Amino acid sequence: MLGPIAVLMAVLWGRLQDARHDDRGMTTETMIITAILAVAAATAVALIATSIGNKSNDIKNEIDGALALL
């Protein structure tokens, strides 16, 4: 699921690096690429946080179930 996102980020990162060699300052394209990378990073953090939360709930339920057997 994250494969296409990684490829897109690599392509956009390459374009961002190419744009940095231009001495005209921040272009609209560079700002858009930066915004896309920021959104991708925020999405990745949200997915990871959700996954961690779900796993912690699963572990808690397993512990509660084991304690109920005692």
N, CA, C and O atoms as a Maestro MAE file, in Angstrom:
{
 s_m_m2io_version
 :::
 2.0.0
}

f_m_ct {
 s_m_title
 :::
 protein
 m_atom[280] {
  # First column is atom index #
  i_m_mmod_type
  r_m_x_coord
  r_m_y_coord
  r_m_z_coord
  i_m_residue_number
  s_m_chain_name
  s_m_pdb_residue_name
  s_m_pdb_atom_name
  i_m_atomic_number
  :::
  1 25 0.817 -1.186 0.000 1 A "MET " " N  " 7
  2 3 0.000 0.000 0.000 1 A "MET " " CA " 6
  3 2 0.867 1.258 0.000 1 A "MET " " C  " 6
  4 15 0.503 2.261 -0.613 1 A "MET " " O  " 8
  5 25 1.995 1.209 0.676 2 A "LEU " " N  " 7
  6 3 2.845 2.392 0.738 2 A "LEU " " CA " 6
  7 2 3.835 2.465 -0.421 2 A "LEU " " C  " 6
  8 15 4.542 3.463 -0.564 2 A "LEU " " O  " 8
  9 25 3.898 1.416 -1.256 3 A "GLY " " N  " 7
  10 3 4.831 1.403 -2.380 3 A "GLY " " CA " 6
  11 2 4.628 2.561 -3.347 3 A "GLY " " C  " 6
  12 15 5.581 3.274 -3.660 3 A "GLY " " O  " 8
  13 25 3.391 2.762 -3.830 4 A "PRO " " N  " 7
  14 3 3.166 3.893 -4.753 4 A "PRO " " CA " 6
  15 2 3.446 5.250 -4.107 4 A "PRO " " C  " 6
  16 15 3.912 6.177 -4.769 4 A "PRO " " O  " 8
  17 25 3.160 5.355 -2.816 5 A "ILE " " N  " 7
  18 3 3.428 6.616 -2.122 5 A "ILE " " CA " 6
  19 2 4.934 6.864 -2.065 5 A "ILE " " C  " 6
  20 15 5.394 7.989 -2.258 5 A "ILE " " O  " 8
  21 25 5.702 5.795 -1.796 6 A "ALA " " N  " 7
  22 3 7.159 5.943 -1.734 6 A "ALA " " CA " 6
  23 2 7.727 6.354 -3.092 6 A "ALA " " C  " 6
  24 15 8.629 7.188 -3.169 6 A "ALA " " O  " 8
  25 25 7.193 5.763 -4.162 7 A "VAL " " N  " 7
  26 3 7.655 6.124 -5.509 7 A "VAL " " CA " 6
  27 2 7.316 7.579 -5.802 7 A "VAL " " C  " 6
  28 15 8.149 8.323 -6.320 7 A "VAL " " O  " 8
  29 25 6.095 7.985 -5.472 8 A "LEU " " N  " 7
  30 3 5.682 9.373 -5.709 8 A "LEU " " CA " 6
  31 2 6.554 10.339 -4.910 8 A "LEU " " C  " 6
  32 15 6.967 11.381 -5.419 8 A "LEU " " O  " 8
  33 25 6.831 9.987 -3.657 9 A "MET " " N  " 7
  34 3 7.676 10.855 -2.841 9 A "MET " " CA " 6
  35 2 9.090 10.939 -3.412 9 A "MET " " C  " 6
  36 15 9.706 12.004 -3.387 9 A "MET " " O  " 8
  37 25 9.610 9.817 -3.929 10 A "ALA " " N  " 7
  38 3 10.948 9.836 -4.517 10 A "ALA " " CA " 6
  39 2 10.985 10.732 -5.759 10 A "ALA " " C  " 6
  40 15 11.927 11.500 -5.950 10 A "ALA " " O  " 8
  41 25 9.964 10.625 -6.590 11 A "VAL " " N  " 7
  42 3 9.906 11.457 -7.799 11 A "VAL " " CA " 6
  43 2 9.799 12.927 -7.418 11 A "VAL " " C  " 6
  44 15 10.505 13.775 -7.964 11 A "VAL " " O  " 8
  45 25 8.909 13.217 -6.476 12 A "LEU " " N  " 7
  46 3 8.738 14.610 -6.067 12 A "LEU " " CA " 6
  47 2 9.985 15.143 -5.367 12 A "LEU " " C  " 6
  48 15 10.334 16.314 -5.521 12 A "LEU " " O  " 8
  49 25 10.656 14.282 -4.597 13 A "TRP " " N  " 7
  50 3 11.891 14.704 -3.928 13 A "TRP " " CA " 6
  51 2 12.952 15.046 -4.977 13 A "TRP " " C  " 6
  52 15 13.673 16.031 -4.823 13 A "TRP " " O  " 8
  53 25 13.054 14.246 -6.037 14 A "GLY " " N  " 7
  54 3 13.999 14.528 -7.111 14 A "GLY " " CA " 6
  55 2 13.700 15.849 -7.789 14 A "GLY " " C  " 6
  56 15 14.610 16.623 -8.088 14 A "GLY " " O  " 8
  57 25 12.431 16.105 -8.031 15 A "ARG " " N  " 7
  58 3 12.049 17.371 -8.652 15 A "ARG " " CA " 6
  59 2 12.334 18.545 -7.724 15 A "ARG " " C  " 6
  60 15 12.729 19.622 -8.169 15 A "ARG " " O  " 8
  61 25 12.127 18.321 -6.423 16 A "LEU " " N  " 7
  62 3 12.434 19.372 -5.456 16 A "LEU " " CA " 6
  63 2 13.928 19.670 -5.441 16 A "LEU " " C  " 6
  64 15 14.328 20.832 -5.370 16 A "LEU " " O  " 8
  65 25 14.754 18.632 -5.508 17 A "GLN " " N  " 7
  66 3 16.204 18.834 -5.525 17 A "GLN " " CA " 6
  67 2 16.629 19.576 -6.801 17 A "GLN " " C  " 6
  68 15 17.508 20.436 -6.758 17 A "GLN " " O  " 8
  69 25 16.000 19.238 -7.931 18 A "ASP " " N  " 7
  70 3 16.301 19.958 -9.172 18 A "ASP " " CA " 6
  71 2 15.906 21.430 -9.049 18 A "ASP " " C  " 6
  72 15 16.615 22.312 -9.534 18 A "ASP " " O  " 8
  73 25 14.780 21.686 -8.403 19 A "ALA " " N  " 7
  74 3 14.309 23.063 -8.264 19 A "ALA " " CA " 6
  75 2 15.214 23.876 -7.337 19 A "ALA " " C  " 6
  76 15 15.301 25.096 -7.471 19 A "ALA " " O  " 8
  77 25 15.876 23.218 -6.416 20 A "ARG " " N  " 7
  78 3 16.758 23.937 -5.487 20 A "ARG " " CA " 6
  79 2 17.983 24.514 -6.188 20 A "ARG " " C  " 6
  80 15 18.579 25.477 -5.705 20 A "ARG " " O  " 8
  81 25 18.353 23.940 -7.302 21 A "HIS " " N  " 7
  82 3 19.516 24.439 -8.020 21 A "HIS " " CA " 6
  83 2 19.192 25.698 -8.823 21 A "HIS " " C  " 6
  84 15 20.084 26.356 -9.360 21 A "HIS " " O  " 8
  85 25 17.917 26.015 -8.895 22 A "ASP " " N  " 7
  86 3 17.480 27.219 -9.585 22 A "ASP " " CA " 6
  87 2 17.584 28.388 -8.610 22 A "ASP " " C  " 6
  88 15 17.040 28.321 -7.507 22 A "ASP " " O  " 8
  89 25 18.269 29.450 -8.998 23 A "ASP " " N  " 7
  90 3 18.518 30.580 -8.105 23 A "ASP " " CA " 6
  91 2 17.383 31.609 -8.100 23 A "ASP " " C  " 6
  92 15 17.551 32.695 -7.546 23 A "ASP " " O  " 8
  93 25 16.276 31.304 -8.681 24 A "ARG " " N  " 7
  94 3 15.182 32.270 -8.747 24 A "ARG " " CA " 6
  95 2 14.303 32.248 -7.505 24 A "ARG " " C  " 6
  96 15 13.340 33.012 -7.434 24 A "ARG " " O  " 8
  97 25 14.591 31.418 -6.546 25 A "GLY " " N  " 7
  98 3 13.780 31.366 -5.326 25 A "GLY " " CA " 6
  99 2 12.729 30.275 -5.400 25 A "GLY " " C  " 6
  100 15 12.761 29.405 -6.270 25 A "GLY " " O  " 8
  101 25 11.804 30.348 -4.469 26 A "MET " " N  " 7
  102 3 10.756 29.333 -4.384 26 A "MET " " CA " 6
  103 2 9.727 29.560 -5.489 26 A "MET " " C  " 6
  104 15 9.104 30.618 -5.576 26 A "MET " " O  " 8
  105 25 9.569 28.562 -6.309 27 A "THR " " N  " 7
  106 3 8.577 28.648 -7.368 27 A "THR " " CA " 6
  107 2 7.271 28.022 -6.887 27 A "THR " " C  " 6
  108 15 7.226 27.356 -5.853 27 A "THR " " O  " 8
  109 25 6.243 28.244 -7.636 28 A "THR " " N  " 7
  110 3 4.948 27.654 -7.291 28 A "THR " " CA " 6
  111 2 5.036 26.146 -7.290 28 A "THR " " C  " 6
  112 15 4.462 25.486 -6.423 28 A "THR " " O  " 8
  113 25 5.750 25.598 -8.252 29 A "GLU " " N  " 7
  114 3 5.890 24.143 -8.333 29 A "GLU " " CA " 6
  115 2 6.591 23.602 -7.090 29 A "GLU " " C  " 6
  116 15 6.190 22.569 -6.554 29 A "GLU " " O  " 8
  117 25 7.624 24.284 -6.633 30 A "THR " " N  " 7
  118 3 8.345 23.846 -5.436 30 A "THR " " CA " 6
  119 2 7.432 23.889 -4.219 30 A "THR " " C  " 6
  120 15 7.464 22.983 -3.386 30 A "THR " " O  " 8
  121 25 6.630 24.918 -4.113 31 A "MET " " N  " 7
  122 3 5.704 25.025 -2.986 31 A "MET " " CA " 6
  123 2 4.667 23.905 -3.028 31 A "MET " " C  " 6
  124 15 4.313 23.353 -1.987 31 A "MET " " O  " 8
  125 25 4.186 23.569 -4.200 32 A "ILE " " N  " 7
  126 3 3.208 22.487 -4.336 32 A "ILE " " CA " 6
  127 2 3.848 21.155 -3.963 32 A "ILE " " C  " 6
  128 15 3.246 20.355 -3.247 32 A "ILE " " O  " 8
  129 25 5.054 20.915 -4.442 33 A "ILE " " N  " 7
  130 3 5.761 19.670 -4.126 33 A "ILE " " CA " 6
  131 2 5.995 19.575 -2.622 33 A "ILE " " C  " 6
  132 15 5.811 18.507 -2.038 33 A "ILE " " O  " 8
  133 25 6.392 20.664 -1.996 34 A "THR " " N  " 7
  134 3 6.615 20.672 -0.554 34 A "THR " " CA " 6
  135 2 5.319 20.380 0.192 34 A "THR " " C  " 6
  136 15 5.318 19.628 1.166 34 A "THR " " O  " 8
  137 25 4.233 20.962 -0.253 35 A "ALA " " N  " 7
  138 3 2.936 20.720 0.380 35 A "ALA " " CA " 6
  139 2 2.519 19.259 0.231 35 A "ALA " " C  " 6
  140 15 2.004 18.660 1.175 35 A "ALA " " O  " 8
  141 25 2.738 18.688 -0.945 36 A "ILE " " N  " 7
  142 3 2.396 17.281 -1.177 36 A "ILE " " CA " 6
  143 2 3.229 16.379 -0.274 36 A "ILE " " C  " 6
  144 15 2.706 15.427 0.304 36 A "ILE " " O  " 8
  145 25 4.516 16.672 -0.150 37 A "LEU " " N  " 7
  146 3 5.373 15.876 0.732 37 A "LEU " " CA " 6
  147 2 4.931 16.003 2.189 37 A "LEU " " C  " 6
  148 15 4.958 15.026 2.936 37 A "LEU " " O  " 8
  149 25 4.531 17.191 2.585 38 A "ALA " " N  " 7
  150 3 4.068 17.393 3.960 38 A "ALA " " CA " 6
  151 2 2.784 16.613 4.216 38 A "ALA " " C  " 6
  152 15 2.629 16.009 5.277 38 A "ALA " " O  " 8
  153 25 1.866 16.619 3.258 39 A "VAL " " N  " 7
  154 3 0.619 15.862 3.403 39 A "VAL " " CA " 6
  155 2 0.917 14.364 3.444 39 A "VAL " " C  " 6
  156 15 0.316 13.634 4.233 39 A "VAL " " O  " 8
  157 25 1.835 13.906 2.603 40 A "ALA " " N  " 7
  158 3 2.203 12.487 2.604 40 A "ALA " " CA " 6
  159 2 2.805 12.083 3.944 40 A "ALA " " C  " 6
  160 15 2.503 11.010 4.467 40 A "ALA " " O  " 8
  161 25 3.653 12.938 4.497 41 A "ALA " " N  " 7
  162 3 4.263 12.643 5.795 41 A "ALA " " CA " 6
  163 2 3.206 12.623 6.898 41 A "ALA " " C  " 6
  164 15 3.231 11.743 7.759 41 A "ALA " " O  " 8
  165 25 2.292 13.567 6.883 42 A "ALA " " N  " 7
  166 3 1.233 13.603 7.893 42 A "ALA " " CA " 6
  167 2 0.329 12.381 7.779 42 A "ALA " " C  " 6
  168 15 -0.105 11.830 8.791 42 A "ALA " " O  " 8
  169 25 0.048 11.959 6.555 43 A "THR " " N  " 7
  170 3 -0.762 10.761 6.340 43 A "THR " " CA " 6
  171 2 -0.046 9.527 6.875 43 A "THR " " C  " 6
  172 15 -0.665 8.674 7.512 43 A "THR " " O  " 8
  173 25 1.249 9.433 6.619 44 A "ALA " " N  " 7
  174 3 2.022 8.294 7.118 44 A "ALA " " CA " 6
  175 2 2.016 8.265 8.640 44 A "ALA " " C  " 6
  176 15 1.861 7.201 9.239 44 A "ALA " " O  " 8
  177 25 2.183 9.417 9.265 45 A "VAL " " N  " 7
  178 3 2.157 9.481 10.733 45 A "VAL " " CA " 6
  179 2 0.782 9.066 11.253 45 A "VAL " " C  " 6
  180 15 0.692 8.335 12.239 45 A "VAL " " O  " 8
  181 25 -0.281 9.523 10.605 46 A "ALA " " N  " 7
  182 3 -1.634 9.164 11.035 46 A "ALA " " CA " 6
  183 2 -1.874 7.660 10.899 46 A "ALA " " C  " 6
  184 15 -2.471 7.048 11.786 46 A "ALA " " O  " 8
  185 25 -1.417 7.061 9.801 47 A "LEU " " N  " 7
  186 3 -1.576 5.619 9.613 47 A "LEU " " CA " 6
  187 2 -0.806 4.836 10.668 47 A "LEU " " C  " 6
  188 15 -1.313 3.856 11.214 47 A "LEU " " O  " 8
  189 25 0.398 5.262 10.948 48 A "ILE " " N  " 7
  190 3 1.212 4.579 11.958 48 A "ILE " " CA " 6
  191 2 0.575 4.724 13.333 48 A "ILE " " C  " 6
  192 15 0.510 3.751 14.084 48 A "ILE " " O  " 8
  193 25 0.107 5.909 13.675 49 A "ALA " " N  " 7
  194 3 -0.521 6.134 14.979 49 A "ALA " " CA " 6
  195 2 -1.785 5.291 15.123 49 A "ALA " " C  " 6
  196 15 -2.027 4.721 16.187 49 A "ALA " " O  " 8
  197 25 -2.584 5.204 14.077 50 A "THR " " N  " 7
  198 3 -3.790 4.382 14.107 50 A "THR " " CA " 6
  199 2 -3.443 2.914 14.294 50 A "THR " " C  " 6
  200 15 -4.078 2.204 15.073 50 A "THR " " O  " 8
  201 25 -2.438 2.479 13.577 51 A "SER " " N  " 7
  202 3 -2.008 1.087 13.684 51 A "SER " " CA " 6
  203 2 -1.521 0.770 15.099 51 A "SER " " C  " 6
  204 15 -1.856 -0.280 15.648 51 A "SER " " O  " 8
  205 25 -0.748 1.655 15.679 52 A "ILE " " N  " 7
  206 3 -0.254 1.453 17.040 52 A "ILE " " CA " 6
  207 2 -1.420 1.434 18.026 52 A "ILE " " C  " 6
  208 15 -1.454 0.601 18.931 52 A "ILE " " O  " 8
  209 25 -2.364 2.339 17.856 53 A "GLY " " N  " 7
  210 3 -3.532 2.370 18.738 53 A "GLY " " CA " 6
  211 2 -4.349 1.094 18.654 53 A "GLY " " C  " 6
  212 15 -4.779 0.556 19.675 53 A "GLY " " O  " 8
  213 25 -4.565 0.607 17.431 54 A "ASN " " N  " 7
  214 3 -5.315 -0.626 17.254 54 A "ASN " " CA " 6
  215 2 -4.595 -1.804 17.900 54 A "ASN " " C  " 6
  216 15 -5.219 -2.631 18.564 54 A "ASN " " O  " 8
  217 25 -3.300 -1.877 17.706 55 A "LYS " " N  " 7
  218 3 -2.528 -2.984 18.276 55 A "LYS " " CA " 6
  219 2 -2.540 -2.914 19.797 55 A "LYS " " C  " 6
  220 15 -2.630 -3.949 20.458 55 A "LYS " " O  " 8
  221 25 -2.451 -1.715 20.363 56 A "SER " " N  " 7
  222 3 -2.478 -1.602 21.825 56 A "SER " " CA " 6
  223 2 -3.834 -2.033 22.374 56 A "SER " " C  " 6
  224 15 -3.901 -2.634 23.446 56 A "SER " " O  " 8
  225 25 -4.910 -1.736 21.658 57 A "ASN " " N  " 7
  226 3 -6.234 -2.195 22.082 57 A "ASN " " CA " 6
  227 2 -6.329 -3.713 22.015 57 A "ASN " " C  " 6
  228 15 -6.918 -4.333 22.901 57 A "ASN " " O  " 8
  229 25 -5.757 -4.320 20.977 58 A "ASP " " N  " 7
  230 3 -5.751 -5.769 20.856 58 A "ASP " " CA " 6
  231 2 -4.993 -6.408 22.015 58 A "ASP " " C  " 6
  232 15 -5.446 -7.398 22.588 58 A "ASP " " O  " 8
  233 25 -3.853 -5.847 22.355 59 A "ILE " " N  " 7
  234 3 -3.050 -6.380 23.465 59 A "ILE " " CA " 6
  235 2 -3.818 -6.246 24.772 59 A "ILE " " C  " 6
  236 15 -3.830 -7.171 25.584 59 A "ILE " " O  " 8
  237 25 -4.459 -5.097 24.980 60 A "LYS " " N  " 7
  238 3 -5.241 -4.890 26.209 60 A "LYS " " CA " 6
  239 2 -6.359 -5.910 26.296 60 A "LYS " " C  " 6
  240 15 -6.593 -6.477 27.363 60 A "LYS " " O  " 8
  241 25 -7.056 -6.157 25.191 61 A "ASN " " N  " 7
  242 3 -8.147 -7.131 25.191 61 A "ASN " " CA " 6
  243 2 -7.629 -8.539 25.476 61 A "ASN " " C  " 6
  244 15 -8.286 -9.308 26.178 61 A "ASN " " O  " 8
  245 25 -6.468 -8.881 24.943 62 A "GLU " " N  " 7
  246 3 -5.881 -10.194 25.208 62 A "GLU " " CA " 6
  247 2 -5.518 -10.335 26.685 62 A "GLU " " C  " 6
  248 15 -5.735 -11.391 27.278 62 A "GLU " " O  " 8
  249 25 -4.974 -9.292 27.273 63 A "ILE " " N  " 7
  250 3 -4.613 -9.324 28.694 63 A "ILE " " CA " 6
  251 2 -5.869 -9.448 29.553 63 A "ILE " " C  " 6
  252 15 -5.913 -10.239 30.496 63 A "ILE " " O  " 8
  253 25 -6.886 -8.660 29.217 64 A "ASP " " N  " 7
  254 3 -8.146 -8.736 29.972 64 A "ASP " " CA " 6
  255 2 -8.770 -10.121 29.867 64 A "ASP " " C  " 6
  256 15 -9.302 -10.638 30.849 64 A "ASP " " O  " 8
  257 25 -8.709 -10.720 28.691 65 A "GLY " " N  " 7
  258 3 -9.245 -12.068 28.500 65 A "GLY " " CA " 6
  259 2 -8.481 -13.100 29.301 65 A "GLY " " C  " 6
  260 15 -9.077 -14.010 29.877 65 A "GLY " " O  " 8
  261 25 -7.166 -12.965 29.344 66 A "ALA " " N  " 7
  262 3 -6.344 -13.904 30.105 66 A "ALA " " CA " 6
  263 2 -6.588 -13.741 31.597 66 A "ALA " " C  " 6
  264 15 -6.615 -14.730 32.330 66 A "ALA " " O  " 8
  265 25 -6.767 -12.507 32.055 67 A "LEU " " N  " 7
  266 3 -7.027 -12.266 33.469 67 A "LEU " " CA " 6
  267 2 -8.401 -12.782 33.871 67 A "LEU " " C  " 6
  268 15 -8.591 -13.198 35.014 67 A "LEU " " O  " 8
  269 25 -9.361 -12.763 32.955 68 A "ALA " " N  " 7
  270 3 -10.701 -13.256 33.246 68 A "ALA " " CA " 6
  271 2 -10.688 -14.761 33.476 68 A "ALA " " C  " 6
  272 15 -11.522 -15.284 34.215 68 A "ALA " " O  " 8
  273 25 -9.746 -15.458 32.848 69 A "LEU " " N  " 7
  274 3 -9.641 -16.910 33.022 69 A "LEU " " CA " 6
  275 2 -9.085 -17.281 34.385 69 A "LEU " " C  " 6
  276 15 -9.308 -18.390 34.871 69 A "LEU " " O  " 8
  277 25 -8.362 -16.356 35.003 70 A "LEU " " N  " 7
  278 3 -7.775 -16.636 36.318 70 A "LEU " " CA " 6
  279 2 -8.856 -16.558 37.332 70 A "LEU " " C  " 6
  280 15 -8.603 -16.758 38.520 70 A "LEU " " O  " 8
  :::
 }
 m_bond[279] {
  # First column is bond index #
  i_m_from
  i_m_to
  i_m_order
  :::
  1 1 2 1
  2 2 3 1
  3 3 4 2
  4 3 5 1
  5 5 6 1
  6 6 7 1
  7 7 8 2
  8 7 9 1
  9 9 10 1
  10 10 11 1
  11 11 12 2
  12 11 13 1
  13 13 14 1
  14 14 15 1
  15 15 16 2
  16 15 17 1
  17 17 18 1
  18 18 19 1
  19 19 20 2
  20 19 21 1
  21 21 22 1
  22 22 23 1
  23 23 24 2
  24 23 25 1
  25 25 26 1
  26 26 27 1
  27 27 28 2
  28 27 29 1
  29 29 30 1
  30 30 31 1
  31 31 32 2
  32 31 33 1
  33 33 34 1
  34 34 35 1
  35 35 36 2
  36 35 37 1
  37 37 38 1
  38 38 39 1
  39 39 40 2
  40 39 41 1
  41 41 42 1
  42 42 43 1
  43 43 44 2
  44 43 45 1
  45 45 46 1
  46 46 47 1
  47 47 48 2
  48 47 49 1
  49 49 50 1
  50 50 51 1
  51 51 52 2
  52 51 53 1
  53 53 54 1
  54 54 55 1
  55 55 56 2
  56 55 57 1
  57 57 58 1
  58 58 59 1
  59 59 60 2
  60 59 61 1
  61 61 62 1
  62 62 63 1
  63 63 64 2
  64 63 65 1
  65 65 66 1
  66 66 67 1
  67 67 68 2
  68 67 69 1
  69 69 70 1
  70 70 71 1
  71 71 72 2
  72 71 73 1
  73 73 74 1
  74 74 75 1
  75 75 76 2
  76 75 77 1
  77 77 78 1
  78 78 79 1
  79 79 80 2
  80 79 81 1
  81 81 82 1
  82 82 83 1
  83 83 84 2
  84 83 85 1
  85 85 86 1
  86 86 87 1
  87 87 88 2
  88 87 89 1
  89 89 90 1
  90 90 91 1
  91 91 92 2
  92 91 93 1
  93 93 94 1
  94 94 95 1
  95 95 96 2
  96 95 97 1
  97 97 98 1
  98 98 99 1
  99 99 100 2
  100 99 101 1
  101 101 102 1
  102 102 103 1
  103 103 104 2
  104 103 105 1
  105 105 106 1
  106 106 107 1
  107 107 108 2
  108 107 109 1
  109 109 110 1
  110 110 111 1
  111 111 112 2
  112 111 113 1
  113 113 114 1
  114 114 115 1
  115 115 116 2
  116 115 117 1
  117 117 118 1
  118 118 119 1
  119 119 120 2
  120 119 121 1
  121 121 122 1
  122 122 123 1
  123 123 124 2
  124 123 125 1
  125 125 126 1
  126 126 127 1
  127 127 128 2
  128 127 129 1
  129 129 130 1
  130 130 131 1
  131 131 132 2
  132 131 133 1
  133 133 134 1
  134 134 135 1
  135 135 136 2
  136 135 137 1
  137 137 138 1
  138 138 139 1
  139 139 140 2
  140 139 141 1
  141 141 142 1
  142 142 143 1
  143 143 144 2
  144 143 145 1
  145 145 146 1
  146 146 147 1
  147 147 148 2
  148 147 149 1
  149 149 150 1
  150 150 151 1
  151 151 152 2
  152 151 153 1
  153 153 154 1
  154 154 155 1
  155 155 156 2
  156 155 157 1
  157 157 158 1
  158 158 159 1
  159 159 160 2
  160 159 161 1
  161 161 162 1
  162 162 163 1
  163 163 164 2
  164 163 165 1
  165 165 166 1
  166 166 167 1
  167 167 168 2
  168 167 169 1
  169 169 170 1
  170 170 171 1
  171 171 172 2
  172 171 173 1
  173 173 174 1
  174 174 175 1
  175 175 176 2
  176 175 177 1
  177 177 178 1
  178 178 179 1
  179 179 180 2
  180 179 181 1
  181 181 182 1
  182 182 183 1
  183 183 184 2
  184 183 185 1
  185 185 186 1
  186 186 187 1
  187 187 188 2
  188 187 189 1
  189 189 190 1
  190 190 191 1
  191 191 192 2
  192 191 193 1
  193 193 194 1
  194 194 195 1
  195 195 196 2
  196 195 197 1
  197 197 198 1
  198 198 199 1
  199 199 200 2
  200 199 201 1
  201 201 202 1
  202 202 203 1
  203 203 204 2
  204 203 205 1
  205 205 206 1
  206 206 207 1
  207 207 208 2
  208 207 209 1
  209 209 210 1
  210 210 211 1
  211 211 212 2
  212 211 213 1
  213 213 214 1
  214 214 215 1
  215 215 216 2
  216 215 217 1
  217 217 218 1
  218 218 219 1
  219 219 220 2
  220 219 221 1
  221 221 222 1
  222 222 223 1
  223 223 224 2
  224 223 225 1
  225 225 226 1
  226 226 227 1
  227 227 228 2
  228 227 229 1
  229 229 230 1
  230 230 231 1
  231 231 232 2
  232 231 233 1
  233 233 234 1
  234 234 235 1
  235 235 236 2
  236 235 237 1
  237 237 238 1
  238 238 239 1
  239 239 240 2
  240 239 241 1
  241 241 242 1
  242 242 243 1
  243 243 244 2
  244 243 245 1
  245 245 246 1
  246 246 247 1
  247 247 248 2
  248 247 249 1
  249 249 250 1
  250 250 251 1
  251 251 252 2
  252 251 253 1
  253 253 254 1
  254 254 255 1
  255 255 256 2
  256 255 257 1
  257 257 258 1
  258 258 259 1
  259 259 260 2
  260 259 261 1
  261 261 262 1
  262 262 263 1
  263 263 264 2
  264 263 265 1
  265 265 266 1
  266 266 267 1
  267 267 268 2
  268 267 269 1
  269 269 270 1
  270 270 271 1
  271 271 272 2
  272 271 273 1
  273 273 274 1
  274 274 275 1
  275 275 276 2
  276 275 277 1
  277 277 278 1
  278 278 279 1
  279 279 280 2
  :::
 }
}
